[in-house]
């Protein structure tokens, strides 16, 4: 019986060390998950006439520091998202936020859904920010 107590004591101490280590990992991973980024997109008008310019404005904020990014406008077409026009660089940016905009003309009547994504400068398929919430516009 005397030999069992030191072994049990060693098992409890080992379990305590594992518990402390795993607790430390949870705290470390929880701290890195606190960084947030927000990407927004809005339309100047929700209803426009065919051929009228559509102005969309977007912004991004990142409390971990803004990464160099280009922003692309996407439109939902036939069940999937496709890029509309060229990606743009922000026209105003600091270390934490950036503002960008898109202008386009929609020539056919219908209902459109738009979103923005922030992509890497080198790899245009690598999404860094977004997608933004969807913006709906009707063309009459």
N, CA, C and O atoms as CSV, one atom per row, in Angstrom:
chain,resi,resn,atom,element,x,y,z
A,1,UNK,N,N,0.827,-1.183,0.000
A,1,UNK,CA,C,0.000,0.000,0.000
A,1,UNK,C,C,0.869,1.242,0.000
A,1,UNK,O,O,0.487,2.259,-0.579
A,2,UNK,N,N,2.043,1.182,0.645
A,2,UNK,CA,C,2.919,2.343,0.702
A,2,UNK,C,C,3.436,2.689,-0.677
A,2,UNK,O,O,3.691,3.861,-0.952
A,3,UNK,N,N,3.599,1.719,-1.550
A,3,UNK,CA,C,4.095,1.991,-2.889
A,3,UNK,C,C,3.040,2.640,-3.782
A,3,UNK,O,O,3.389,3.301,-4.760
A,4,UNK,N,N,1.754,2.463,-3.464
A,4,UNK,CA,C,0.679,2.998,-4.284
A,4,UNK,C,C,0.532,4.506,-4.085
A,4,UNK,O,O,0.268,5.214,-5.057
A,5,UNK,N,N,0.688,5.015,-2.890
A,5,UNK,CA,C,0.496,6.439,-2.598
A,5,UNK,C,C,1.488,7.306,-3.372
A,5,UNK,O,O,1.051,8.285,-3.977
A,6,UNK,N,N,2.796,7.018,-3.397
A,6,UNK,CA,C,3.686,7.859,-4.199
A,6,UNK,C,C,3.336,7.825,-5.690
A,6,UNK,O,O,3.483,8.842,-6.369
A,7,UNK,N,N,2.889,6.715,-6.203
A,7,UNK,CA,C,2.523,6.653,-7.618
A,7,UNK,C,C,1.295,7.514,-7.875
A,7,UNK,O,O,1.274,8.276,-8.841
A,8,UNK,N,N,0.269,7.409,-7.028
A,8,UNK,CA,C,-0.942,8.215,-7.181
A,8,UNK,C,C,-0.612,9.700,-7.068
A,8,UNK,O,O,-1.162,10.524,-7.799
A,9,UNK,N,N,0.297,10.037,-6.139
A,9,UNK,CA,C,0.697,11.430,-5.979
A,9,UNK,C,C,1.349,11.930,-7.272
A,9,UNK,O,O,1.095,13.060,-7.689
A,10,UNK,N,N,2.172,11.118,-7.900
A,10,UNK,CA,C,2.837,11.483,-9.142
A,10,UNK,C,C,1.809,11.670,-10.271
A,10,UNK,O,O,1.956,12.582,-11.085
A,11,UNK,N,N,0.775,10.824,-10.329
A,11,UNK,CA,C,-0.265,10.931,-11.351
A,11,UNK,C,C,-1.025,12.238,-11.177
A,11,UNK,O,O,-1.291,12.919,-12.168
A,12,UNK,N,N,-1.384,12.614,-9.946
A,12,UNK,CA,C,-2.128,13.855,-9.716
A,12,UNK,C,C,-1.273,15.076,-10.050
A,12,UNK,O,O,-1.786,16.037,-10.623
A,13,UNK,N,N,-0.003,15.063,-9.711
A,13,UNK,CA,C,0.888,16.175,-10.031
A,13,UNK,C,C,1.039,16.278,-11.544
A,13,UNK,O,O,1.002,17.381,-12.089
A,14,UNK,N,N,1.209,15.144,-12.238
A,14,UNK,CA,C,1.315,15.161,-13.701
A,14,UNK,C,C,0.046,15.688,-14.343
A,14,UNK,O,O,0.118,16.449,-15.308
A,15,UNK,N,N,-1.109,15.305,-13.836
A,15,UNK,CA,C,-2.372,15.799,-14.378
A,15,UNK,C,C,-2.506,17.299,-14.152
A,15,UNK,O,O,-3.038,18.011,-15.004
A,16,UNK,N,N,-2.030,17.780,-13.016
A,16,UNK,CA,C,-2.067,19.219,-12.739
A,16,UNK,C,C,-1.195,19.998,-13.708
A,16,UNK,O,O,-1.591,21.074,-14.156
A,17,UNK,N,N,-0.028,19.487,-14.039
A,17,UNK,CA,C,0.864,20.156,-14.988
A,17,UNK,C,C,0.223,20.182,-16.375
A,17,UNK,O,O,0.263,21.205,-17.059
A,18,UNK,N,N,-0.365,19.063,-16.788
A,18,UNK,CA,C,-1.047,19.027,-18.088
A,18,UNK,C,C,-2.206,20.013,-18.089
A,18,UNK,O,O,-2.422,20.716,-19.076
A,19,UNK,N,N,-2.952,20.069,-16.992
A,19,UNK,CA,C,-4.063,21.021,-16.890
A,19,UNK,C,C,-3.579,22.459,-16.988
A,19,UNK,O,O,-4.218,23.273,-17.655
A,20,UNK,N,N,-2.464,22.793,-16.342
A,20,UNK,CA,C,-1.915,24.141,-16.419
A,20,UNK,C,C,-1.447,24.463,-17.830
A,20,UNK,O,O,-1.684,25.559,-18.336
A,21,UNK,N,N,-0.779,23.499,-18.465
A,21,UNK,CA,C,-0.309,23.736,-19.827
A,21,UNK,C,C,-1.473,23.930,-20.788
A,21,UNK,O,O,-1.450,24.844,-21.612
A,22,UNK,N,N,-2.494,23.076,-20.691
A,22,UNK,CA,C,-3.622,23.229,-21.610
A,22,UNK,C,C,-4.391,24.498,-21.301
A,22,UNK,O,O,-4.919,25.130,-22.216
A,23,UNK,N,N,-4.471,24.890,-20.035
A,23,UNK,CA,C,-5.106,26.161,-19.681
A,23,UNK,C,C,-4.340,27.334,-20.259
A,23,UNK,O,O,-4.938,28.310,-20.710
A,24,UNK,N,N,-3.013,27.243,-20.246
A,24,UNK,CA,C,-2.194,28.306,-20.832
A,24,UNK,C,C,-2.392,28.394,-22.330
A,24,UNK,O,O,-2.383,29.487,-22.897
A,25,UNK,N,N,-2.571,27.251,-22.979
A,25,UNK,CA,C,-2.809,27.261,-24.414
A,25,UNK,C,C,-4.144,27.895,-24.744
A,25,UNK,O,O,-4.267,28.609,-25.739
A,26,UNK,N,N,-5.141,27.641,-23.918
A,26,UNK,CA,C,-6.453,28.234,-24.155
A,26,UNK,C,C,-6.365,29.752,-24.025
A,26,UNK,O,O,-6.939,30.479,-24.836
A,27,UNK,N,N,-5.661,30.226,-23.023
A,27,UNK,CA,C,-5.510,31.667,-22.835
A,27,UNK,C,C,-4.737,32.274,-24.002
A,27,UNK,O,O,-5.101,33.340,-24.497
A,28,UNK,N,N,-3.681,31.609,-24.441
A,28,UNK,CA,C,-2.885,32.140,-25.549
A,28,UNK,C,C,-3.701,32.181,-26.831
A,28,UNK,O,O,-3.648,33.166,-27.567
A,29,UNK,N,N,-4.449,31.129,-27.104
A,29,UNK,CA,C,-5.232,31.140,-28.335
A,29,UNK,C,C,-6.402,32.104,-28.220
A,29,UNK,O,O,-6.802,32.688,-29.227
A,30,UNK,N,N,-6.963,32.292,-27.036
A,30,UNK,CA,C,-8.049,33.239,-26.848
A,30,UNK,C,C,-7.586,34.664,-27.079
A,30,UNK,O,O,-8.353,35.483,-27.585
A,31,UNK,N,N,-6.360,34.976,-26.724
A,31,UNK,CA,C,-5.847,36.329,-26.916
A,31,UNK,C,C,-5.673,36.669,-28.380
A,31,UNK,O,O,-5.937,37.804,-28.778
A,32,UNK,N,N,-5.241,35.728,-29.187
A,32,UNK,CA,C,-5.034,36.013,-30.600
A,32,UNK,C,C,-6.359,36.085,-31.350
A,32,UNK,O,O,-6.421,36.696,-32.416
A,33,UNK,N,N,-7.421,35.476,-30.822
A,33,UNK,CA,C,-8.711,35.510,-31.499
A,33,UNK,C,C,-9.446,36.821,-31.251
A,33,UNK,O,O,-10.513,37.047,-31.822
A,34,UNK,N,N,-8.896,37.681,-30.416
A,34,UNK,CA,C,-9.565,38.934,-30.088
A,34,UNK,C,C,-9.445,39.968,-31.213
A,34,UNK,O,O,-10.252,40.895,-31.270
A,35,UNK,N,N,-8.478,39.835,-32.093
A,35,UNK,CA,C,-8.312,40.808,-33.176
A,35,UNK,C,C,-9.505,40.723,-34.106
A,35,UNK,O,O,-9.908,39.634,-34.513
A,36,UNK,N,N,-10.079,41.890,-34.447
A,36,UNK,CA,C,-11.274,41.915,-35.275
A,36,UNK,C,C,-11.057,42.807,-36.481
A,36,UNK,O,O,-10.300,43.777,-36.436
A,37,UNK,N,N,-11.731,42.459,-37.548
A,37,UNK,CA,C,-11.753,43.328,-38.716
A,37,UNK,C,C,-13.193,43.391,-39.216
A,37,UNK,O,O,-13.935,42.411,-39.144
A,38,UNK,N,N,-13.568,44.548,-39.718
A,38,UNK,CA,C,-14.913,44.753,-40.244
A,38,UNK,C,C,-14.819,45.328,-41.640
A,38,UNK,O,O,-14.103,46.303,-41.869
A,39,UNK,N,N,-15.537,44.732,-42.569
A,39,UNK,CA,C,-15.609,45.222,-43.936
A,39,UNK,C,C,-17.066,45.566,-44.212
A,39,UNK,O,O,-17.950,44.730,-44.029
A,40,UNK,N,N,-17.316,46.797,-44.653
A,40,UNK,CA,C,-18.678,47.233,-44.940
A,40,UNK,C,C,-18.779,47.699,-46.384
A,40,UNK,O,O,-17.781,48.074,-46.998
A,41,UNK,N,N,-19.980,47.670,-46.912
A,41,UNK,CA,C,-20.264,48.170,-48.247
A,41,UNK,C,C,-21.667,48.757,-48.210
A,41,UNK,O,O,-22.577,48.168,-47.625
A,42,UNK,N,N,-21.843,49.917,-48.834
A,42,UNK,CA,C,-23.166,50.526,-48.906
A,42,UNK,C,C,-23.357,51.162,-50.274
A,42,UNK,O,O,-22.396,51.566,-50.928
A,43,UNK,N,N,-24.622,51.245,-50.696
A,43,UNK,CA,C,-24.970,51.851,-51.980
A,43,UNK,C,C,-25.561,53.225,-51.729
A,43,UNK,O,O,-26.327,53.419,-50.785
A,44,UNK,N,N,-25.196,54.190,-52.588
A,44,UNK,CA,C,-25.751,55.533,-52.466
A,44,UNK,C,C,-27.264,55.505,-52.657
A,44,UNK,O,O,-27.987,56.262,-52.009
A,45,UNK,N,N,-27.747,54.627,-53.551
A,45,UNK,CA,C,-29.183,54.485,-53.801
A,45,UNK,C,C,-29.509,53.008,-53.927
A,45,UNK,O,O,-28.748,52.251,-54.531
A,46,UNK,N,N,-30.627,52.597,-53.364
A,46,UNK,CA,C,-31.050,51.194,-53.438
A,46,UNK,C,C,-31.837,50.914,-54.716
A,46,UNK,O,O,-31.957,49.763,-55.136
A,47,UNK,N,N,-32.373,51.970,-55.331
A,47,UNK,CA,C,-33.099,51.837,-56.589
A,47,UNK,C,C,-32.525,52.871,-57.552
A,47,UNK,O,O,-32.435,54.054,-57.224
A,48,UNK,N,N,-32.134,52.412,-58.754
A,48,UNK,CA,C,-31.615,53.324,-59.769
A,48,UNK,C,C,-32.283,53.013,-61.106
A,48,UNK,O,O,-32.919,51.971,-61.268
A,49,UNK,N,N,-32.129,53.931,-62.060
A,49,UNK,CA,C,-32.656,53.722,-63.405
A,49,UNK,C,C,-31.568,53.107,-64.278
A,49,UNK,O,O,-30.377,53.324,-64.055
A,50,UNK,N,N,-31.994,52.342,-65.268
A,50,UNK,CA,C,-31.079,51.687,-66.189
A,50,UNK,C,C,-30.120,52.709,-66.799
A,50,UNK,O,O,-30.553,53.747,-67.300
A,51,UNK,N,N,-28.816,52.417,-66.757
A,51,UNK,CA,C,-27.797,53.296,-67.301
A,51,UNK,C,C,-27.301,54.365,-66.333
A,51,UNK,O,O,-26.277,55.001,-66.583
A,52,UNK,N,N,-28.010,54.565,-65.243
A,52,UNK,CA,C,-27.596,55.543,-64.231
A,52,UNK,C,C,-26.385,54.998,-63.477
A,52,UNK,O,O,-26.315,53.798,-63.214
A,53,UNK,N,N,-25.427,55.865,-63.124
A,53,UNK,CA,C,-24.262,55.357,-62.369
A,53,UNK,C,C,-24.660,54.892,-60.962
A,53,UNK,O,O,-25.497,55.506,-60.300
A,54,UNK,N,N,-24.054,53.824,-60.540
A,54,UNK,CA,C,-24.255,53.296,-59.191
A,54,UNK,C,C,-22.978,53.546,-58.403
A,54,UNK,O,O,-21.895,53.133,-58.819
A,55,UNK,N,N,-23.103,54.217,-57.274
A,55,UNK,CA,C,-21.954,54.525,-56.418
A,55,UNK,C,C,-22.030,53.638,-55.179
A,55,UNK,O,O,-23.021,53.653,-54.449
A,56,UNK,N,N,-20.985,52.879,-54.958
A,56,UNK,CA,C,-20.881,52.021,-53.771
A,56,UNK,C,C,-19.668,52.470,-52.973
A,56,UNK,O,O,-18.602,52.722,-53.535
A,57,UNK,N,N,-19.836,52.568,-51.665
A,57,UNK,CA,C,-18.742,52.978,-50.782
A,57,UNK,C,C,-18.465,51.860,-49.793
A,57,UNK,O,O,-19.382,51.190,-49.317
A,58,UNK,N,N,-17.204,51.671,-49.493
A,58,UNK,CA,C,-16.819,50.625,-48.553
A,58,UNK,C,C,-15.768,51.113,-47.585
A,58,UNK,O,O,-15.071,52.098,-47.830
A,59,UNK,N,N,-15.671,50.407,-46.490
A,59,UNK,CA,C,-14.625,50.709,-45.514
A,59,UNK,C,C,-14.225,49.421,-44.815
A,59,UNK,O,O,-14.997,48.466,-44.733
A,60,UNK,N,N,-13.010,49.424,-44.319
A,60,UNK,CA,C,-12.510,48.286,-43.559
A,60,UNK,C,C,-11.754,48.834,-42.352
A,60,UNK,O,O,-11.075,49.856,-42.441
A,61,UNK,N,N,-11.881,48.151,-41.245
A,61,UNK,CA,C,-11.135,48.483,-40.042
A,61,UNK,C,C,-10.561,47.206,-39.457
A,61,UNK,O,O,-11.214,46.163,-39.455
A,62,UNK,N,N,-9.349,47.295,-38.967
A,62,UNK,CA,C,-8.692,46.119,-38.405
A,62,UNK,C,C,-7.946,46.554,-37.158
A,62,UNK,O,O,-6.994,47.329,-37.243
A,63,UNK,N,N,-8.368,46.063,-35.996
A,63,UNK,CA,C,-7.728,46.500,-34.745
A,63,UNK,C,C,-6.364,45.865,-34.531
A,63,UNK,O,O,-5.683,46.183,-33.556
A,64,UNK,N,N,-5.949,44.968,-35.430
A,64,UNK,CA,C,-4.597,44.401,-35.362
A,64,UNK,C,C,-3.657,45.126,-36.326
A,64,UNK,O,O,-2.485,44.765,-36.437
A,65,UNK,N,N,-4.159,46.135,-37.016
A,65,UNK,CA,C,-3.360,46.854,-38.001
A,65,UNK,C,C,-3.765,46.426,-39.394
A,65,UNK,O,O,-3.847,45.233,-39.689
A,66,UNK,N,N,-4.016,47.390,-40.241
A,66,UNK,CA,C,-4.514,47.137,-41.587
A,66,UNK,C,C,-3.426,46.570,-42.485
A,66,UNK,O,O,-2.298,47.063,-42.500
A,67,UNK,N,N,-3.770,45.542,-43.223
A,67,UNK,CA,C,-2.838,44.956,-44.192
A,67,UNK,C,C,-3.028,45.630,-45.538
A,67,UNK,O,O,-4.128,46.080,-45.860
A,68,UNK,N,N,-1.965,45.703,-46.327
A,68,UNK,CA,C,-2.067,46.290,-47.669
A,68,UNK,C,C,-2.959,45.400,-48.520
A,68,UNK,O,O,-2.706,44.206,-48.680
A,69,UNK,N,N,-4.003,46.003,-49.059
A,69,UNK,CA,C,-5.042,45.243,-49.708
A,69,UNK,C,C,-5.649,46.038,-50.854
A,69,UNK,O,O,-5.666,47.269,-50.821
A,70,UNK,N,N,-6.140,45.349,-51.852
A,70,UNK,CA,C,-6.992,45.936,-52.888
A,70,UNK,C,C,-8.395,45.403,-52.651
A,70,UNK,O,O,-8.567,44.305,-52.121
A,71,UNK,N,N,-9.396,46.179,-53.044
A,71,UNK,CA,C,-10.784,45.787,-52.798
A,71,UNK,C,C,-11.487,45.534,-54.125
A,71,UNK,O,O,-11.355,46.302,-55.078
A,72,UNK,N,N,-12.237,44.438,-54.159
A,72,UNK,CA,C,-12.920,44.021,-55.380
A,72,UNK,C,C,-14.423,43.999,-55.124
A,72,UNK,O,O,-14.887,43.614,-54.050
A,73,UNK,N,N,-15.167,44.421,-56.139
A,73,UNK,CA,C,-16.617,44.381,-56.097
A,73,UNK,C,C,-17.067,43.094,-56.767
A,73,UNK,O,O,-16.609,42.759,-57.859
A,74,UNK,N,N,-17.964,42.375,-56.107
A,74,UNK,CA,C,-18.492,41.141,-56.662
A,74,UNK,C,C,-20.003,41.265,-56.793
A,74,UNK,O,O,-20.659,41.914,-55.978
A,75,UNK,N,N,-20.542,40.638,-57.825
A,75,UNK,CA,C,-21.981,40.605,-58.064
A,75,UNK,C,C,-22.421,39.147,-58.119
A,75,UNK,O,O,-21.714,38.289,-58.648
A,76,UNK,N,N,-23.588,38.885,-57.567
A,76,UNK,CA,C,-24.122,37.517,-57.586
A,76,UNK,C,C,-24.852,37.316,-58.907
A,76,UNK,O,O,-25.785,38.047,-59.241
A,77,UNK,N,N,-24.404,36.308,-59.650
A,77,UNK,CA,C,-24.947,36.055,-60.973
A,77,UNK,C,C,-25.092,34.546,-61.159
A,77,UNK,O,O,-24.116,33.803,-61.059
A,78,UNK,N,N,-26.299,34.111,-61.425
A,78,UNK,CA,C,-26.571,32.684,-61.667
A,78,UNK,C,C,-26.085,31.798,-60.526
A,78,UNK,O,O,-25.543,30.718,-60.761
A,79,UNK,N,N,-26.277,32.253,-59.294
A,79,UNK,CA,C,-25.961,31.432,-58.137
A,79,UNK,C,C,-24.535,31.469,-57.640
A,79,UNK,O,O,-24.214,30.791,-56.663
A,80,UNK,N,N,-23.650,32.249,-58.287
A,80,UNK,CA,C,-22.283,32.342,-57.778
A,80,UNK,C,C,-21.808,33.794,-57.860
A,80,UNK,O,O,-22.396,34.607,-58.573
A,81,UNK,N,N,-20.758,34.106,-57.136
A,81,UNK,CA,C,-20.204,35.462,-57.081
A,81,UNK,C,C,-19.116,35.604,-58.134
A,81,UNK,O,O,-18.250,34.740,-58.268
A,82,UNK,N,N,-19.168,36.706,-58.882
A,82,UNK,CA,C,-18.122,36.981,-59.859
A,82,UNK,C,C,-17.690,38.438,-59.728
A,82,UNK,O,O,-18.470,39.300,-59.323
A,83,UNK,N,N,-16.461,38.688,-60.071
A,83,UNK,CA,C,-15.897,40.036,-59.940
A,83,UNK,C,C,-16.480,40.954,-61.004
A,83,UNK,O,O,-16.660,40.554,-62.155
A,84,UNK,N,N,-16.773,42.186,-60.608
A,84,UNK,CA,C,-17.305,43.195,-61.509
A,84,UNK,C,C,-16.285,44.317,-61.614
A,84,UNK,O,O,-16.039,45.018,-60.633
A,85,UNK,N,N,-15.696,44.496,-62.766
A,85,UNK,CA,C,-14.707,45.556,-62.966
A,85,UNK,C,C,-13.369,45.219,-62.335
A,85,UNK,O,O,-13.083,44.068,-62.008
A,86,UNK,N,N,-12.549,46.270,-62.170
A,86,UNK,CA,C,-11.211,46.101,-61.602
A,86,UNK,C,C,-11.222,46.336,-60.092
A,86,UNK,O,O,-12.054,47.079,-59.570
A,87,UNK,N,N,-10.296,45.699,-59.416
A,87,UNK,CA,C,-10.116,45.934,-57.982
A,87,UNK,C,C,-9.497,47.314,-57.792
A,87,UNK,O,O,-8.765,47.801,-58.654
A,88,UNK,N,N,-9.797,47.938,-56.656
A,88,UNK,CA,C,-9.321,49.299,-56.397
A,88,UNK,C,C,-8.500,49.336,-55.116
A,88,UNK,O,O,-8.643,48.488,-54.235
A,89,UNK,N,N,-7.642,50.334,-55.039
A,89,UNK,CA,C,-6.914,50.602,-53.798
A,89,UNK,C,C,-7.708,51.607,-52.986
A,89,UNK,O,O,-8.484,52.375,-53.555
A,90,UNK,N,N,-7.537,51.623,-51.690
A,90,UNK,CA,C,-8.259,52.617,-50.882
A,90,UNK,C,C,-7.848,54.028,-51.273
A,90,UNK,O,O,-6.691,54.273,-51.617
A,91,UNK,N,N,-8.798,54.954,-51.218
A,91,UNK,CA,C,-8.445,56.338,-51.491
A,91,UNK,C,C,-8.103,57.082,-50.211
A,91,UNK,O,O,-7.583,58.197,-50.262
A,92,UNK,N,N,-8.384,56.485,-49.080
A,92,UNK,CA,C,-7.953,57.045,-47.805
A,92,UNK,C,C,-7.647,55.878,-46.875
A,92,UNK,O,O,-8.468,54.974,-46.721
A,93,UNK,N,N,-6.477,55.896,-46.260
A,93,UNK,CA,C,-6.097,54.800,-45.371
A,93,UNK,C,C,-5.134,55.313,-44.313
A,93,UNK,O,O,-4.318,56.200,-44.564
A,94,UNK,N,N,-5.248,54.736,-43.131
A,94,UNK,CA,C,-4.250,54.950,-42.081
A,94,UNK,C,C,-3.846,53.559,-41.594
A,94,UNK,O,O,-4.101,52.575,-42.289
A,95,UNK,N,N,-3.244,53.456,-40.459
A,95,UNK,CA,C,-2.785,52.157,-39.974
A,95,UNK,C,C,-3.893,51.212,-39.564
A,95,UNK,O,O,-3.662,50.010,-39.433
A,96,UNK,N,N,-5.109,51.739,-39.355
A,96,UNK,CA,C,-6.183,50.922,-38.792
A,96,UNK,C,C,-7.424,50.835,-39.676
A,96,UNK,O,O,-8.176,49.864,-39.582
A,97,UNK,N,N,-7.654,51.835,-40.537
A,97,UNK,CA,C,-8.857,51.857,-41.366
A,97,UNK,C,C,-8.529,52.265,-42.798
A,97,UNK,O,O,-7.495,52.875,-43.071
A,98,UNK,N,N,-9.433,51.912,-43.700
A,98,UNK,CA,C,-9.309,52.316,-45.097
A,98,UNK,C,C,-10.705,52.524,-45.670
A,98,UNK,O,O,-11.668,51.879,-45.258
A,99,UNK,N,N,-10.789,53.443,-46.630
A,99,UNK,CA,C,-12.050,53.748,-47.295
A,99,UNK,C,C,-11.834,53.589,-48.802
A,99,UNK,O,O,-10.805,54.008,-49.333
A,100,UNK,N,N,-12.798,52.987,-49.483
A,100,UNK,CA,C,-12.686,52.755,-50.915
A,100,UNK,C,C,-14.058,52.925,-51.550
A,100,UNK,O,O,-15.063,53.009,-50.843
A,101,UNK,N,N,-14.109,52.977,-52.873
A,101,UNK,CA,C,-15.385,53.146,-53.556
A,101,UNK,C,C,-15.372,52.528,-54.939
A,101,UNK,O,O,-14.318,52.300,-55.532
A,102,UNK,N,N,-16.578,52.260,-55.439
A,102,UNK,CA,C,-16.765,51.705,-56.774
A,102,UNK,C,C,-17.843,52.517,-57.482
A,102,UNK,O,O,-18.809,52.954,-56.858
A,103,UNK,N,N,-17.676,52.715,-58.772
A,103,UNK,CA,C,-18.697,53.308,-59.626
A,103,UNK,C,C,-18.903,52.367,-60.799
A,103,UNK,O,O,-17.941,51.923,-61.427
A,104,UNK,N,N,-20.155,52.067,-61.090
A,104,UNK,CA,C,-20.457,51.181,-62.204
A,104,UNK,C,C,-21.787,51.595,-62.815
A,104,UNK,O,O,-22.553,52.333,-62.196
A,105,UNK,N,N,-22.057,51.140,-63.990
A,105,UNK,CA,C,-23.344,51.364,-64.663
A,105,UNK,C,C,-23.964,50.004,-64.962
A,105,UNK,O,O,-23.327,49.118,-65.532
A,106,UNK,N,N,-25.218,49.868,-64.562
A,106,UNK,CA,C,-25.945,48.634,-64.825
A,106,UNK,C,C,-26.933,48.915,-65.947
A,106,UNK,O,O,-27.801,49.779,-65.820
A,107,UNK,N,N,-26.799,48.193,-67.024
A,107,UNK,CA,C,-27.569,48.497,-68.223
A,107,UNK,C,C,-28.829,47.664,-68.367
A,107,UNK,O,O,-29.674,47.976,-69.206
A,108,UNK,N,N,-28.977,46.624,-67.578
A,108,UNK,CA,C,-30.177,45.798,-67.677
A,108,UNK,C,C,-30.989,45.904,-66.394
A,108,UNK,O,O,-30.452,46.050,-65.296
A,109,UNK,N,N,-32.292,45.825,-66.574
A,109,UNK,CA,C,-33.201,45.902,-65.424
A,109,UNK,C,C,-33.099,44.618,-64.606
A,109,UNK,O,O,-32.799,43.545,-65.131
A,110,UNK,N,N,-33.354,44.755,-63.319
A,110,UNK,CA,C,-33.356,43.583,-62.458
A,110,UNK,C,C,-32.911,43.917,-61.049
A,110,UNK,O,O,-32.688,45.075,-60.695
A,111,UNK,N,N,-32.792,42.870,-60.263
A,111,UNK,CA,C,-32.333,42.993,-58.873
A,111,UNK,C,C,-30.927,42.432,-58.797
A,111,UNK,O,O,-30.649,41.341,-59.297
A,112,UNK,N,N,-30.042,43.194,-58.164
A,112,UNK,CA,C,-28.636,42.824,-58.075
A,112,UNK,C,C,-28.217,42.718,-56.608
A,112,UNK,O,O,-28.729,43.429,-55.744
A,113,UNK,N,N,-27.284,41.823,-56.358
A,113,UNK,CA,C,-26.675,41.681,-55.037
A,113,UNK,C,C,-25.176,41.890,-55.190
A,113,UNK,O,O,-24.532,41.278,-56.041
A,114,UNK,N,N,-24.631,42.769,-54.345
A,114,UNK,CA,C,-23.209,43.099,-54.397
A,114,UNK,C,C,-22.555,42.810,-53.051
A,114,UNK,O,O,-23.208,42.821,-52.007
A,115,UNK,N,N,-21.268,42.553,-53.099
A,115,UNK,CA,C,-20.454,42.460,-51.895
A,115,UNK,C,C,-19.034,42.881,-52.256
A,115,UNK,O,O,-18.662,42.915,-53.429
A,116,UNK,N,N,-18.258,43.196,-51.244
A,116,UNK,CA,C,-16.855,43.560,-51.445
A,116,UNK,C,C,-15.976,42.551,-50.722
A,116,UNK,O,O,-16.362,41.980,-49.702
A,117,UNK,N,N,-14.782,42.345,-51.274
A,117,UNK,CA,C,-13.764,41.529,-50.624
A,117,UNK,C,C,-12.440,42.267,-50.733
A,117,UNK,O,O,-12.186,42.973,-51.708
A,118,UNK,N,N,-11.605,42.096,-49.728
A,118,UNK,CA,C,-10.249,42.637,-49.757
A,118,UNK,C,C,-9.299,41.514,-50.108
A,118,UNK,O,O,-9.284,40.478,-49.444
A,119,UNK,N,N,-8.507,41.710,-51.147
A,119,UNK,CA,C,-7.616,40.650,-51.619
A,119,UNK,C,C,-6.165,41.091,-51.510
A,119,UNK,O,O,-5.863,42.282,-51.438
A,120,UNK,N,N,-5.276,40.108,-51.498
A,120,UNK,CA,C,-3.850,40.373,-51.438
A,120,UNK,C,C,-3.357,41.071,-52.696
A,120,UNK,O,O,-3.940,40.914,-53.768
A,121,UNK,N,N,-2.288,41.839,-52.565
A,121,UNK,CA,C,-1.749,42.568,-53.710
A,121,UNK,C,C,-1.161,41.633,-54.760
A,121,UNK,O,O,-1.283,41.896,-55.956
A,122,UNK,N,N,-0.537,40.566,-54.336
A,122,UNK,CA,C,0.083,39.633,-55.273
A,122,UNK,C,C,-0.872,38.550,-55.746
A,122,UNK,O,O,-0.897,38.203,-56.927
A,123,UNK,N,N,-1.656,38.018,-54.816
A,123,UNK,CA,C,-2.549,36.907,-55.126
A,123,UNK,C,C,-3.984,37.397,-55.045
A,123,UNK,O,O,-4.551,37.488,-53.956
A,124,UNK,N,N,-4.565,37.708,-56.170
A,124,UNK,CA,C,-5.895,38.303,-56.205
A,124,UNK,C,C,-7.000,37.343,-55.753
A,124,UNK,O,O,-8.116,37.775,-55.465
A,125,UNK,N,N,-6.701,36.075,-55.691
A,125,UNK,CA,C,-7.690,35.096,-55.225
A,125,UNK,C,C,-7.630,34.905,-53.703
A,125,UNK,O,O,-8.522,34.284,-53.126
A,126,UNK,N,N,-6.597,35.428,-53.057
A,126,UNK,CA,C,-6.429,35.267,-51.613
A,126,UNK,C,C,-7.201,36.370,-50.886
A,126,UNK,O,O,-6.762,37.519,-50.853
A,127,UNK,N,N,-8.344,36.020,-50.307
A,127,UNK,CA,C,-9.188,36.993,-49.615
A,127,UNK,C,C,-8.621,37.257,-48.228
A,127,UNK,O,O,-8.465,36.340,-47.421
A,128,UNK,N,N,-8.311,38.535,-47.961
A,128,UNK,CA,C,-7.790,38.945,-46.661
A,128,UNK,C,C,-8.913,39.490,-45.786
A,128,UNK,O,O,-8.984,39.188,-44.595
A,129,UNK,N,N,-9.784,40.291,-46.378
A,129,UNK,CA,C,-10.920,40.867,-45.652
A,129,UNK,C,C,-12.215,40.522,-46.374
A,129,UNK,O,O,-12.301,40.583,-47.600
A,130,UNK,N,N,-13.216,40.159,-45.582
A,130,UNK,CA,C,-14.545,39.974,-46.137
A,130,UNK,C,C,-14.913,38.522,-46.299
A,130,UNK,O,O,-14.221,37.625,-45.816
A,131,UNK,N,N,-15.981,38.314,-46.965
A,131,UNK,CA,C,-16.755,39.263,-47.737
A,131,UNK,C,C,-17.603,40.171,-46.849
A,131,UNK,O,O,-17.920,39.836,-45.708
A,132,UNK,N,N,-17.958,41.321,-47.401
A,132,UNK,CA,C,-18.817,42.257,-46.693
A,132,UNK,C,C,-20.247,41.722,-46.692
A,132,UNK,O,O,-20.572,40.807,-47.449
A,133,UNK,N,N,-21.093,42.291,-45.848
A,133,UNK,CA,C,-22.514,41.954,-45.979
A,133,UNK,C,C,-23.023,42.364,-47.359
A,133,UNK,O,O,-22.510,43.302,-47.969
A,134,UNK,N,N,-24.021,41.660,-47.833
A,134,UNK,CA,C,-24.572,41.885,-49.173
A,134,UNK,C,C,-25.398,43.172,-49.232
A,134,UNK,O,O,-26.140,43.498,-48.305
A,135,UNK,N,N,-25.249,43.891,-50.346
A,135,UNK,CA,C,-26.033,45.102,-50.622
A,135,UNK,C,C,-26.910,44.792,-51.825
A,135,UNK,O,O,-26.428,44.296,-52.844
A,136,UNK,N,N,-28.209,45.089,-51.703
A,136,UNK,CA,C,-29.171,44.807,-52.775
A,136,UNK,C,C,-29.551,46.111,-53.478
A,136,UNK,O,O,-29.842,47.116,-52.830
A,137,UNK,N,N,-29.544,46.079,-54.816
A,137,UNK,CA,C,-29.901,47.246,-55.627
A,137,UNK,C,C,-30.850,46.791,-56.724
A,137,UNK,O,O,-30.662,45.742,-57.342
A,138,UNK,N,N,-31.873,47.605,-56.950
A,138,UNK,CA,C,-32.826,47.343,-58.020
A,138,UNK,C,C,-32.611,48.336,-59.144
A,138,UNK,O,O,-32.488,49.536,-58.901
A,139,UNK,N,N,-32.566,47.839,-60.385
A,139,UNK,CA,C,-32.429,48.685,-61.573
A,139,UNK,C,C,-33.770,48.639,-62.303
A,139,UNK,O,O,-34.288,47.569,-62.621
A,140,UNK,N,N,-34.320,49.835,-62.563
A,140,UNK,CA,C,-35.627,49.926,-63.256
A,140,UNK,C,C,-35.461,50.471,-64.652
A,140,UNK,O,O,-36.443,50.617,-65.379
